[in-house]
Every structure is written in C-alpha cells, then in structure tokens.
Amino acid sequence: RIAIGSLVAADAAAVDRAVQAARAARADWRGTPWPQRIAMLCRAADAIRRDRFEIAMGLVYEVGKSRLEAMGEVEESIDLIDYYCEQAEQAQHWQRPLRPGSATETGSDRLVPYGVFAVISPFNFPLALAVGMTSSALLAGNTVVWKPSPGAAFSAPALARAYREAGLPDGVFNFVAGDRDVGQALIEHPGVDGVAFTGSHEVGMAIARRMLAGAFARPVLAELGGKNAAFVTASADLDAAASGVARAAFGLSGQKCSSCSKVYVARALEREFLERLAAIAERLVVGDPTQARTFTGPVIDAAAAARFEQAVAQARADGRVVAGGRRLAAADAPELGERAENGAYLRPTIVAGLPPEHPVNRRELFVPLVSVQPYDALADAIDDSNRSALGLTSGIYCRDERELALYYDRIEAGVLYVNRASGATTGAWPGYQTFCGWKGSGTTGKGGLGPYYVTQFMREQSRTVAR
Ligand code: UN1
C-alpha cells in the first residue's frame, strides 16, 4: 500500500451543512441564464483538460488503472461535459412553445430543475462517472452535493477545484467525503430532491425504494451493475471475437459495470475460440500500472481478491480453469517486488464447463474472470442471458443477417455492440454510445452519455397564459 493522501470524512452535521448550502444556492443557480451555466461548465472542462496528466496519474495510483485507461477516463470526462453542453444548446435548454389554445391563449413548455441533487459515484471511474452525473445535474440547473467512493476519493478534490475555478457560485457544488454512512445520511436528508447514483444493484435499489417512500416520489437516476454477455456465433470472425472479449473481460481487471463476464459460443467453435482467447489472456501484462506496457494493475481491494479466489475455486470444482486463475506472487513479477504481495494482481482468467445456473454464471463478480459456455441455438443462449435481472451491455460476433435480426429483437440490454474487436461489451463514449441499463441495471430506461440524459435531471412545466 502507498499512502497518497488523506481526506476528512464528513459527519452528519457536515452533510447537513452541505445540503443546506445547496438549498440556499438553488434559486440563484436556477435563475442563472442557461448559456452562462454552459459557459461555466465549459470552463470546468478546460480546467480538467489543463490538468489531465496530473489527474490521470492520480487515477493510476488510487484505482490501479493502466495509463491508457486513466488517460481515457480523463478525456471521456472532458467529452462528457462538452457533449451535454452541446445537447443543452441544441435544445435551447428544453424550452419550447406549445400550441396556442385560442387567439387569446398561448402556451409554453419547459424543463426545470428539481432543486438539490445528491450524487454518489463509484470507485471504478472516479472522475468520469462523477463528472457525468454532476455536470448534467448542474447544467440542468440543480445544485449538487457529491459523495465520491471512499475507495477513490483522491481525484475528488481535482473535480471540486475545476468547478470552483470555473466560477460556480458558493453552494452550487458541494463535496463530502466518507463511507456508506455518509451516503446514507445524504439520501435520508429531507433537503435532497433527487439522487444520481452509479454503483451496485443492491445499493441502487435500496436508494430507489427510499426515495419512493416519502410523501411523494423523488427521482433516482441509477446506473447499476451488469452481467454482460458476448455471443460468438457460427459466422463470427474469431479473431475479432477473441480480441473484443479479452479487452472487455480483462480491461480494468473486469471492474467495469460494462465488463464482459460471460460468453456464449456456438458449440462447433468453442475449442478454437477458447484457444484464441487464452492466447491473448496469457500475453496480457498484469503489473505496475505506472508502466506503459501494463495492461492491467491490481484490483481495488481485498474483497475483490476474495471474490476472485472464491469464484476460481468454484470453477475448478464444478468446471475447469482454462487460463489464469491465480494471483501474482513476487516471483511472477520481479519488477513489482514486495508490492506484488501488497496489492492483489490477478491474472486474466477464463473458466469453462460450468452449468448455466452456476453462481459464477449468475453473479456480477467485478473481477477479471470470464465464463465461456457453448450453445446449440442462439435463441436459447440469448434467453439464458436474459434470465439475469441485469441488462446493461451485450455484444455479438455475427455475419448472418437473420441471426443479427433475432439478436436485436430478443436481447434485453441497453447497450449493444456488434462485431467489435476493440471491446465486446465495453468502451462507450459520450455521443457515440448511450450507456443505458435495462431492467435491474438502471432505474429510468435512459442512459448516460446519450441524448436523453440531462433531461432526466429536470421536471416539466407547461404554462398557459390567457390574455
Ligand atoms: C461503469 O463501469 O460504471 O463503456 C461505466 C464503458 C465505460 C463504462 C463506464 N464507459 O466501458
């Protein structure tokens, strides 16, 4: 472990002060002309752009991200702000005339902010997911109280600084650090008008239930987990499939909600696909994330390592381990020295031969492990994948139009990728993909990075005026 800084956790009184500050700032922020809000957010993007290398380095240290993933995340954050601002501009901030009721009646419609949004972000994309949620809440005209994950709160001050430098008035953006209890205090605060959350299905659903429980429902925009599958059909380009699955399953050590953790492969191709996937997995460099050649660094904490070890043991008992299945020791990675024992560096792992209902095939594990299973009929494989309560991303390798049509028609997921070698289920980018969780992977049916995101931070008001 390396100490890279310390943060003071908020207590209930600090959470209350943050919410009160956000409430006090509401009216002025809502009343600020939207082009000015856009201009401020663009300045925040500029500040992030200026400090991108430093911020990325922080992500490498706090999350163990590779340099490529860290730089990608910072660039994505900048693009998120730009894209959302562009949306707001194009829509003239969602104000439009309605049909006039008569010669003496005019009508207009607008989307207006809810008030105060609590934003709770996870460890895996500490900057991008925080930027995505907070910038849209702010752009919509809400004030924000943000709590980052305690697993990755070191980059948090950088974001707070960017907003401050951008000229956001006091109280518009508030940052509280802390654990789950701080998040709980925030959610339970009566001054919070809505919540944006990215994280686990369980926590997200608990927040959603809580926000429904008061005198009236308050909005919860949640982006939750995934049990994302790739389908490798009989007409697949196997090289593209192996490359896409390897990147999606092992990138960031499987700790993306978009990570691919399951593959359904046409039975005749199973052996060959496994060979190609294993060949890639074995070449991937796991090690010191500060080194450019490293593909993936350590996982976030001991709990992740324990989930990995348990899944590997279960897979060994009930099926087989085709590649990986172990943790690096000091002897495997001389350049890491004793740090190999200090963090959990997990080899990209492929398992096979597990029954469909096996826990490894059903649970979201958030570790670099993918389970491959053969299928006889694509429709059955899709149905099996749909049995998951989650429905975030999905990928298919297929050059048969009829099978593709079947897939589009049947798959229950919000983010689909076809024949993509750069990532079977991962790699969404603002404006190019929308990151929308179906079923238990989200609460609103509309996703981040896409054209309908910002509007979810607002409610509608029509105004009919008689003369
Ligand atoms: C997440 O892991 O919570 O599409 C979302 C991707 C990334 C996912 C971020 N943008 O792979």
Boltz pocket constraint, residues with backbone or C-beta under 6 A from the ligand:
constraints:
  - pocket:
      binder: B
      contacts: [[A, 124], [A, 125], [A, 129], [A, 198], [A, 255], [A, 256], [A, 257], [A, 258], [A, 259], [A, 425], [A, 426], [A, 427], [A, 428], [A, 429], [A, 435]]
      max_distance: 6.0
